Amino acid sequence: MTLSRIVRLSLGLSLVVVASLSMTGTAYAKKDAAAAGAKTYPVIEMTNIKEFDGVFGEAKTIHETIDSQTAAMKTAHDNVNTVLGVAAGAPLSDAMKSAVAAAGGKLKVDMAGAVPHLKVDSGAEASVQKNADAINGLVDVGAKTVETVTQLIPQATKLVEACKDFPAQVPNLVTDPMALIKATKVVTNDMKAVISTPERIKALGDAAAAIFNDIKGAFAG
């Protein structure tokens, strides 16, 4: 393949990327969500293009925060299942049924805004307090998750906007034809990862809300 042919192909690829990524972050996220199934997302790879890597690096940090908070909720949920004696991996609703059955009416929900905490009435057995402590530990992680989501949403929105013109800039920043092809591929992947960030943040917030709803629902009435 001739040098001129490589350059034409690279420029053409960049134009295709620009067109395909010109949709809004929300629309792209919905398309990815429909196709993802298991909710796997692109992983950001640094491009070694200084004009881009500040944005991509900030998005990567957000993704690491999402992963960390997701892992923290899973750990706390696993602990609840262990303490309540339900199967590993069982839904939280199963653990809540067990907690209600074991409490003998000695557990109540105390709401702090949208966040439920369990309070143990006097005279309850020590095991009821232990159950409440485990559940409240999960609630605390969920509350931290909500706080994190609130902080990340404006950051993610800003990053999606900041990188929307990156593909068009690649041919001006990478002069080597073969490097241009690789850079275009990496930038395309990273763009997808950045655009998926609001969806990932929403999923994190939804997971925390589901925890609160399961707890409130179990002890309602």
ROBAKE-825556 format. One line per field, with one value per residue (C-alpha): chain; x, y, z. Coordinates in Angstrom, 2 decimals. Each point is the difference from the previous one (the first is absolute). Layout:
mol	A,... $
c1	X,... $
c2	Y,... $
c3	Z,... $
This chain:
mol	A,A,A,A,A,A,A,A,A,A,A,A,A,A,A,A,A,A,A,A,A,A,A,A,A,A,A,A,A,A,A,A,A,A,A,A,A,A,A,A,A,A,A,A,A,A,A,A,A,A,A,A,A,A,A,A,A,A,A,A,A,A,A,A,A,A,A,A,A,A,A,A,A,A,A,A,A,A,A,A,A,A,A,A,A,A,A,A,A,A,A,A,A,A,A,A,A,A,A,A,A,A,A,A,A,A,A,A,A,A,A,A,A,A,A,A,A,A,A,A,A,A,A,A,A,A,A,A,A,A,A,A,A,A,A,A,A,A,A,A,A,A,A,A,A,A,A,A,A,A,A,A,A,A,A,A,A,A,A,A,A,A,A,A,A,A,A,A,A,A,A,A,A,A,A,A,A,A,A,A,A,A,A,A,A,A,A,A,A,A,A,A,A,A,A,A,A,A,A,A,A,A,A,A,A,A,A,A,A,A,A,A,A,A,A,A,A,A,A,A,A $
c1	0.00,1.41,0.61,-2.62,-2.52,0.68,-0.48,-3.29,-1.28,0.99,-1.68,-3.08,-0.11,0.22,-2.96,-2.03,0.82,-1.05,-3.34,-0.68,0.86,-1.86,-3.08,-0.54,1.51,-3.42,-0.98,3.28,-0.25,-3.47,1.29,2.89,-2.33,-2.29,2.89,2.08,-2.21,2.50,0.79,3.63,1.58,3.08,3.15,1.88,3.53,2.27,0.68,3.30,-1.62,0.25,-2.96,-2.23,1.47,-0.99,-3.66,0.42,2.02,-2.70,-2.65,2.14,0.18,-3.80,-0.30,2.37,-2.14,-3.13,1.70,1.23,-3.41,-1.69,2.43,-0.64,-3.75,0.52,2.25,-2.55,-2.83,1.99,0.54,-3.75,-0.69,2.61,-1.28,-3.65,0.82,-1.29,1.73,3.00,-1.10,-3.65,-1.93,-0.20,-3.74,0.73,2.20,-2.66,-2.63,2.34,0.67,-3.71,-0.72,2.83,-0.76,-3.29,-1.22,3.08,1.39,-1.31,1.01,1.21,0.10,2.57,-1.30,-0.02,2.45,-1.41,1.81,-1.19,-0.52,-0.20,-2.60,1.03,-0.25,1.03,2.39,3.64,-0.40,-2.59,2.50,2.62,-2.39,-0.81,3.68,0.69,-2.95,0.85,3.55,-1.39,-2.19,3.03,1.79,-3.11,-0.16,3.64,-0.84,-2.80,2.42,2.55,-2.58,-1.02,3.61,0.74,-3.00,1.14,3.58,-1.12,-2.26,2.90,2.31,-2.50,-0.25,3.78,0.88,-2.68,2.38,3.01,-0.29,0.11,3.18,1.94,1.34,1.38,1.78,1.41,2.07,1.29,-2.55,0.21,-0.07,-3.02,-1.95,0.82,-0.69,-3.38,-0.94,1.04,-1.73,-3.18,0.05,0.71,-2.78,-2.45,1.26,-0.42,-3.47,-1.07,1.00,-3.37,-1.73,2.48,-0.54,-3.77,0.29,2.05,-2.62,-2.79,1.79,0.13,-3.67,-0.93,1.74,-2.00,-3.26,0.55,0.60,-2.91,-2.31,0.90,-0.82,-2.90,-2.99 $
c2	0.00,3.38,2.78,2.21,-2.84,-0.48,3.70,0.05,-3.01,1.56,3.29,-1.84,-1.97,3.21,1.45,-3.14,0.25,3.64,-0.87,-3.02,1.81,3.20,-1.28,1.13,-1.87,-1.17,-1.38,-1.83,-1.40,-1.37,-1.67,-1.56,-1.10,-1.80,-1.88,-0.61,-2.54,-0.71,3.70,-0.15,3.31,1.08,0.44,3.25,-0.23,3.00,1.33,1.80,3.04,2.71,1.90,-3.02,-1.84,2.60,-0.66,-3.75,-0.21,1.82,-2.33,-3.02,1.25,0.27,-3.57,-1.19,1.78,-1.67,-3.41,0.59,1.06,-2.89,-2.41,1.61,-0.51,-3.61,-0.64,1.54,-1.97,-3.23,0.73,0.49,-3.36,-1.69,1.54,-0.72,-3.56,0.17,-1.44,1.78,2.10,0.00,3.23,2.47,-0.59,-3.55,1.33,2.57,-2.73,-1.84,3.17,0.71,-3.58,0.00,3.44,-0.87,3.53,1.49,1.70,3.30,2.22,3.50,2.18,2.75,1.57,-2.80,-2.13,-2.73,-1.16,-2.78,0.62,-2.83,0.19,-0.70,-3.60,-1.37,-2.91,0.68,-1.72,2.59,2.77,-1.88,-0.26,3.68,0.93,-1.95,1.53,3.49,-0.54,-0.64,3.09,2.11,-1.24,0.76,3.52,0.53,-1.23,2.56,2.73,-1.22,-0.08,3.58,1.12,-1.97,0.97,3.56,-1.19,-2.69,2.40,2.40,-2.74,-1.24,3.53,0.52,-3.00,0.22,1.54,-2.20,-2.31,2.93,1.24,-3.27,0.54,3.39,-1.44,-3.28,0.28,-3.55,-1.90,-3.30,1.75,1.92,-3.21,-1.28,3.36,0.26,-3.46,0.81,3.38,-1.61,-2.56,2.65,2.20,-2.87,-0.49,3.68,0.16,-3.05,1.70,1.65,-3.35,-1.69,2.66,-0.37,-3.78,0.55,2.35,-2.40,-2.80,2.14,0.95,-3.68,-0.74,2.72,-1.18,-3.62,1.02,2.43,-2.50,-2.81,2.00,2.04,-0.24 $
c3	0.00,-0.96,2.51,-1.61,0.19,3.73,0.64,-1.94,1.93,3.32,-0.80,-1.17,3.23,2.00,-1.89,0.66,3.70,0.10,-1.60,2.19,3.21,-0.74,1.84,3.57,2.94,1.13,-3.38,-0.38,3.51,-0.76,-3.15,1.93,2.79,-2.39,-1.58,3.11,1.75,2.77,0.26,-1.02,-0.93,-1.96,2.08,-0.46,-1.38,0.06,-3.50,0.70,-1.62,2.64,-1.40,0.74,2.94,2.58,-0.79,-0.39,3.21,1.95,-1.41,0.90,3.58,0.08,-1.29,2.71,2.60,-1.39,0.12,3.53,1.28,-1.78,1.67,3.39,-0.36,-1.00,3.00,2.36,-1.63,0.29,3.69,0.52,-1.64,2.18,3.25,-0.86,-1.04,-3.56,-3.05,-1.43,-2.94,1.06,-0.61,2.85,0.27,1.24,2.78,0.93,0.35,2.31,2.01,0.43,1.06,2.55,1.43,1.69,-0.55,1.66,-3.12,-1.34,-2.90,0.85,-3.13,-0.48,-3.17,-2.55,1.97,2.29,3.12,2.27,3.71,2.51,2.77,3.55,1.06,-3.38,-0.16,-0.81,-3.36,-1.03,0.69,-1.99,-2.92,0.21,0.11,-3.18,-1.83,1.19,-1.21,-3.46,0.29,0.87,-3.12,-2.02,1.41,-0.91,-3.50,-0.34,1.09,-2.54,-2.80,0.77,-0.32,-3.18,-2.14,-0.86,-0.56,-2.44,-1.90,-0.42,-1.28,-2.58,-1.36,0.12,-2.16,-2.67,-2.57,0.73,-3.05,-2.40,1.66,-0.28,-3.57,1.07,3.04,-1.36,-3.16,-0.42,-2.15,1.88,3.37,-1.24,-0.57,3.48,1.64,-1.71,1.29,3.57,-0.03,-1.32,2.83,2.61,-1.35,0.44,3.55,0.86,-1.55,2.03,3.25,0.79,-0.50,2.32,2.66,-0.27,0.41,3.15,1.43,-0.94,1.89,3.14,-0.37,-0.34,3.31,1.75,-1.57,1.03,3.58,0.17,-1.68,2.39,3.10,-1.35,2.27 $
